[in-house]
Amino acid sequence: MNFMSNELFKAVRYALYAGATAAIGLSAAPAFAQDTGDQDSQRLETITVTGSRIRKADVETAQPIVVLDRVAIEKQGFNSVADILQNMSEVGTPPISRASVLASGESVGGYYVDLRNLGANRTLVLMNGKRLGTTNDGLQDLSQIPMAAIDRIEVLKDGASAIYGSDAIAGVINVITRKNYDGAEASGYVGQYDQDDGVKQNYNMTIGAHSDRGSLTLSAEYTKEDPVWAKDRWYSAFPNTTRHPTSGWTIVSQYGNFFMPPGYCSSGLCALNPGGNPANPGDWHNTGAGGGTNDRSNFNYEMMLNTGIERHSLFANANYNITDHIRFSSDFLYNKRSTLQQVAGYPFQPAFTIPGATSANPYIGLSQDSYFNPTGEYIYFYRRGWEVPRTTRSDLQTYRFSGTFEGDFEIGDHTWNWDVGAFVNNNDALKVGRGDFSLLATRNALGPSFFDPATGRVTCGTPSSPIPYGTAPGSCVPWNPFIPAGTTGAYSLSDPAVQTYLFPYSHDTGNTRTVDYSANLTGAIFTLPAGDLNIAAGYEHRDESGNFIPDALKQSNMSTDLASGPTGGKYKVDEFYLEVDVPVLKDMFLARELSFNVAGRYSKYDTFGNTTNGKFSLTWRPIDDLLVRANYAQGFRAPTIGDLYGGISGTFDYYSDPCDVLFGAAASNAAVMQRCLSGFGGQPGVGANFRQLGQGGSPCADISCQTGVQFFAGANPNLTPETSTSKTAGLVYSPHWVEGLDLSLDWFRIRINNTIGGDSVDGMLSDCYILGVASRCASNLFQRNPANGVVTYALRGGTNAGWTESEGWDLGVSYRLPEFSFGRFTVRWNTTYMSNQLNKADNAPGTPVTSYNALGANFRTRSNLGVDWSLGDFAASWTTRYYSAMKETCSFDNTPAGGPECNMPQHWVNGTLSNWHRNGANTFHDLQVRWNAPWNGTISVGANNVFDHTGPVMYSDPSSQYDYYGGFDIGRFYYLRYSQKF
């Protein structure tokens, strides 16, 4: 109890501080994320059936649920389900943010939500109580759901595997669509950032009609969001922001850096003077001499800060009363989502070898017999494909159909409800990419070539064995790598024929399909003194299948794109559940209500076997104004198709080598240094001055440096489910003596065991050298180059290991003030305080427990404070979104003017001392003003991030490709929305 009291005190203290900070500058009215509408009768915890299969008149239960109705959604200046949910205080960092432009794979391009920072695949997403379709990695894309079709969103902040099965560990998001709509309405939305970029548009229409026998509702929607470019924001315009505009540039540039023979420059790596003649040794200089960045590349200049997206959606709902007691309902959804990413042209470098390479020339370079080679020697070089940036268009088409027969019947004085239904959700994915070199074409284009006087052009091959000029199969277009970007002409990378030949389009295809059949029955068995004893029971059968087929060049590793193998598999599951709701006391002293709910679910998978999970909930109302609730739930997450049957794929990991004498643990830990030098665990030893090498073969200038060679990751068919336990306890207080006031406070703790995850290069190296676990040094996990000690190979497989735990508090305040002559106000304040976020990476006894609370994007406190004002046809909303301070491991610079690297004491992390830098808290303010026109139209004008606040520089790049948190606003955003009802 002392622990609980201390944590409660801290939670309230942090919440009060957050609210006070957020309220600075508050002058008008907001739309709070947990706004449940304008009806006088609604409370903070008005819920329907999410989290329970039992139908009850009482909408207040033991489970903490937040409801966002359509009124609340329209008060916000966001036009996607994911963006709205992302601003809830209970939601963690975006799993794949739109600033993660280098992210690759099937799931990139979708919108996902992560409750409690436990992973998006541990948050179950439902649509009208039925599962949304998933990717092969188990992610549920919220961009499939059109905003126009939404009636409300219910968020269950508790584990619910006993009710819904796998994945409902951190909570459940249930999107309820509109039905029984009568009339028509249309809406248009357009907005852009202060910098005149990032235009967002949304146009939708809903029509419906109903009669005594049935109804039909149709919604159509079109959404487009333009990309924002990294060069147009100060924190993303350069690799290490405008604080260090020349830092972090790469030698793999658009001008080319060449390993020339002696005589061309004093070192082996040379750059050609602008406009120089490659055949003249005097026109060359040492790389970096006389200009620093002149020979280097600011790759951020070609990259997107936020990806673009376009969506077309159509939704239909139909209901028909077959008889007075039997009904049929059906939903149809079509959605096409297209997302565009762009990053800088590929950094081509002499690190590629392909079948047929000779021992003399194992890597791709400029042949000594090339027409363009002035030296007569084989030349290796670095050259970024600047003229053809890497782009990926990710298209996803979703078809979803559900049909349900439902009805009711009487047994005695009790009504029973039943339903039998099925749905199918089909996702077809197509990813079209360009900007990666074909290795076969590149070897030919850089191979022997000659000038053919008969055609008047340079031709691949030799005079005795020419290769036809052209881009067709069996042909070749030669490439002159000495021509820098910005110079046009034949044989340069700006030559359309060279681009067509070297940069083929890649096509990845994928499909996931969910087929589900279910039957449910609920009703009262008999009546107890305190009320009806209700039960719900049901059966569900689900088939999941999926595949993802990368382009043939990726599968054969004949492209500079990441090597990828095909994913394909399926599984099925049969499940039975039972839920019982037992009233114990009613209308007694200190027991206006006392009841408990017990549920259990048995799941049988054809992949790993069976599992049974239970849940217990308690509801106690000692007085009419106070509700006390508590829950204990078991949960699980089954391995996904990607976890079990995913192909081996390439990856350029960011990692920190403990043996690095500047940034690694070896710099301060003698035992680690000894293991590195001696060749611990069978790995070759490194030198006493070893430095980790990054892109371009340069020593890493910062910790967590990206490898310059391709590593690999794969699946594991022997994975077993994760298991979890979640506990919640809370109060809901609605004092009768303060009309319109609702208060809630909930404590939660979620622990996940046997976690499914991919191994990491950081984890392997840390276990090997810092913890001294010899088995983690095995050559099948990673390999070092004996000559220089650099890690040149790593294979990360899927594992069941370790545990994760999150604990914290949710505080909610809603107060609807009495109506005044100058209008009516509603104040809403929701805060989530994380007291613990812990992780143990594996099951080894010596592996330390790591706290990631307040580290990176794992905020200790998130808080939303809002005020709504309405008077007649006018209304306004003001919302503040508060994020507590963040810390990160110290970089080469963590202060605006240089100076000390760190502002926090040392902490133990993974068995070694690390320094931390603390970045301060951040608050964003949103404003919306509305007018209800007499012609049944509504005009809304607003601005998100009214004060154009910019978050701090974070060199750890949390959820982003840049030195900035990927979940923060990227500027002031203005918008206009017009809605018309007919």
Secondary structure, DSSP 8 states (H G I E B T S, - for coil): -HHHHHHHHHHHHHHHHHHHHHTTT--S----TT---S-TT--TT---STT-SS--S----SS-EEEEEHHHHHTSS--SHHHHHHTSTTB-S-TT-TT-TT--STTTT-----BTTS-GGGEEEEETTEE----TTS---GGGS-GGGEEEEEEE-S--HHHH-TT-SSEEEEEEE--S--EEEEEEEEEEETTS---EEEEEEEEEEE-SSEEEEEEEEEEEE--EEGGGSTTTSSTTTTTSTTTT-BSS-SS-EEE--TTS-SSSEEEE-TT--TT-GGGEEETTTTTGGGGSB-GGGG-EEE-EEEEEEEEEEEEEESSSSEEEEEEEEEEEEEEEEEE---EE-S----TT--SSS-S--B-TT-TT-SSSS-B-EEEE-TTS-EEEEEEEEEEEEEEEEEEEEEETTEEEEEEEEEEEEEEEEEEEEE---BHHHHHHHTS-EEEETTTTEEEEEETTEE--BSSSTT-B----TTS-TT--STTSTTSHHHHHHH---EEEEEEEEEEEEEEEEEEEEEEETTEEEEEEEEEEEEEEEEEEE--HHHHTT-BSS--B--EEEEEEEEEEEEEEEEEEEEEETTEEEEEEEEEEEEEEETTTEEEEEEEEEEEEEEETTEEEEEEEEEEEE---HHHHH---EEE--EE--TT-TTTSGGGT-HHHHHHHHHTGGG-----TT---B-GGG-B-SSSSEE-SS-EEE---TT---EEEEEEEEEEEE--TTSTTEEEEEEEEEEEEES-EEE--HHHHHIIIIIS--GGGG-TTTEEE-TTT--EEEEEE-EEE--EEEEEEEEEEEEEE---BTTBEEEEEEEEEEEEEEEEE-SS-TT---EE-TTBTT--SEEEEEEEEEEETTEEEEEEEEEE--EEEE--S--STT---S-SEEEEEETTEEEEEEEE--EEEEEEEEEEE-TTSEEEEEEEESTT-------TT-TTSSSSS-TTS--S-EEEEEEEEE-
